[in-house]
Amino acid sequence: MSKQLRTIAFDLGGVIFSSHNDNVIFTDRYLEASLTEGIYHVVTDLARDKTNKLIVISKAYPTNAKKSRELLRLYGLDEIFNSIIFCERNEHKFPIAKAMHVDVMIDDKQSVLDTFDKTIHTILFTGEDASGLLYKIKAGLAE
């Protein structure tokens, strides 16, 4: 019996990339931007389970989207994500998540998650390290 595919969506800024990068990402020094502590382990652990489909849904204008893709490549995460989707407004994240059949959405802004309905489990990520995030994601998938 095969397991059902589960889709887990991550925001980039403040989730994958540390919130301390906010001043760096918009400059020529954007390649100095760091990952949130522990997030690499979370993403790679989830990717090992082939029933998990990992995607990015992030607000970014074209220039920052290009920088974000370069950073994902730099850290070896670009090929782990099945889809990387950028939108120009935070309000667009929920319709995208719905269309992508997302089961769990992780974002650092409660205002974004407030636009989601109960069909998608949401996780507000407010930390500077990802300890505990893997547990929350797996708990959300079990609901």
C-alpha positions in Angstrom: 0.0 0.0 0.0 1.5 3.3 -1.0 1.3 6.4 1.1 -0.5 9.5 -0.1 1.7 12.4 -1.3 1.8 15.3 1.2 2.8 18.8 0.1 4.7 21.0 2.5 5.2 24.7 1.6 7.9 27.0 3.0 8.2 30.8 2.8 11.8 31.9 2.2 12.5 35.1 4.1 12.2 34.5 7.8 11.8 30.7 7.4 14.4 29.2 5.0 16.6 32.3 5.1 17.2 33.9 8.5 15.3 37.0 9.3 18.6 38.7 10.1 19.2 38.8 6.3 16.5 41.4 5.7 19.1 44.2 5.2 21.6 42.0 3.2 19.2 40.4 0.7 18.4 43.7 -1.0 22.0 44.6 -1.5 24.9 43.4 -3.7 26.0 41.3 -0.7 22.9 39.1 -1.0 25.1 35.9 -1.3 26.1 36.5 2.3 22.6 35.8 3.4 22.4 32.8 5.8 20.0 30.0 6.3 17.9 29.8 9.5 19.8 27.7 11.9 18.7 24.1 11.6 16.5 24.6 8.5 18.8 22.6 6.2 18.3 19.5 8.4 14.5 20.0 8.5 14.3 20.3 4.7 16.6 17.4 4.0 15.0 15.2 6.6 11.5 15.8 5.1 12.9 15.3 1.5 14.1 11.8 2.5 10.5 10.7 2.8 9.4 10.4 -0.8 5.7 10.9 0.2 6.6 14.5 1.0 6.6 17.1 -1.8 8.4 20.2 -0.7 7.7 23.5 -2.4 8.4 27.2 -1.8 5.7 29.8 -1.9 7.3 33.2 -1.3 6.6 36.9 -2.1 9.4 38.3 -4.2 9.6 40.7 -7.1 11.6 39.5 -10.1 15.0 40.8 -8.9 14.7 39.3 -5.5 13.3 36.0 -6.9 16.4 35.7 -9.0 18.6 36.3 -5.9 16.6 33.8 -3.8 17.0 31.1 -6.5 20.8 31.8 -6.4 20.9 31.4 -2.7 18.9 28.2 -2.7 21.4 26.9 -5.3 24.4 28.1 -3.2 23.1 26.1 -0.2 22.2 23.0 -2.3 18.5 23.4 -1.7 17.3 24.3 -5.1 17.0 20.7 -6.3 15.3 19.5 -3.1 12.2 21.7 -3.7 9.8 20.3 -6.2 8.5 23.7 -7.1 9.6 27.3 -6.3 6.8 29.7 -6.8 7.1 33.5 -6.3 4.2 35.9 -6.1 4.1 39.7 -5.9 1.6 39.9 -3.0 1.2 38.0 0.2 -2.5 37.6 -0.4 -1.6 35.4 -3.4 0.0 32.7 -1.3 -3.3 31.0 -0.2 -4.7 30.6 -3.7 -1.4 29.2 -4.9 -1.2 26.9 -1.9 -4.8 25.7 -2.6 -3.9 25.1 -6.3 -0.8 23.2 -5.3 -2.8 21.0 -2.8 -0.6 22.1 0.1 -1.1 20.2 3.4 1.2 22.4 5.6 2.3 26.0 5.0 5.1 27.5 7.1 5.4 31.3 7.1 6.8 33.9 9.5 3.9 36.3 9.2 0.7 35.7 11.0 -1.1 38.1 8.6 -0.3 35.8 5.7 -1.4 32.7 7.6 -4.7 34.4 8.6 -5.7 34.4 4.9 -5.6 30.5 4.9 -8.7 28.5 5.6 -8.7 25.3 7.7 -8.1 23.0 4.8 -4.3 23.8 5.1 -2.5 23.3 8.4 -0.5 26.5 9.0 2.6 27.0 11.1 3.8 30.4 12.3 7.6 30.3 12.4 8.9 32.9 14.7 12.3 31.5 15.7 15.8 32.1 14.7 16.5 28.4 14.7 14.4 25.6 13.4 14.5 23.3 16.4 11.1 22.0 17.0 9.9 22.8 13.5 10.2 19.3 12.2 8.0 18.0 15.0 5.4 20.7 14.2 5.4 19.8 10.5 5.0 16.1 11.2 2.2 16.8 13.7 0.4 18.9 11.1 0.7 16.1 8.5 -0.8 13.7 11.0 -4.0 15.8 11.5 
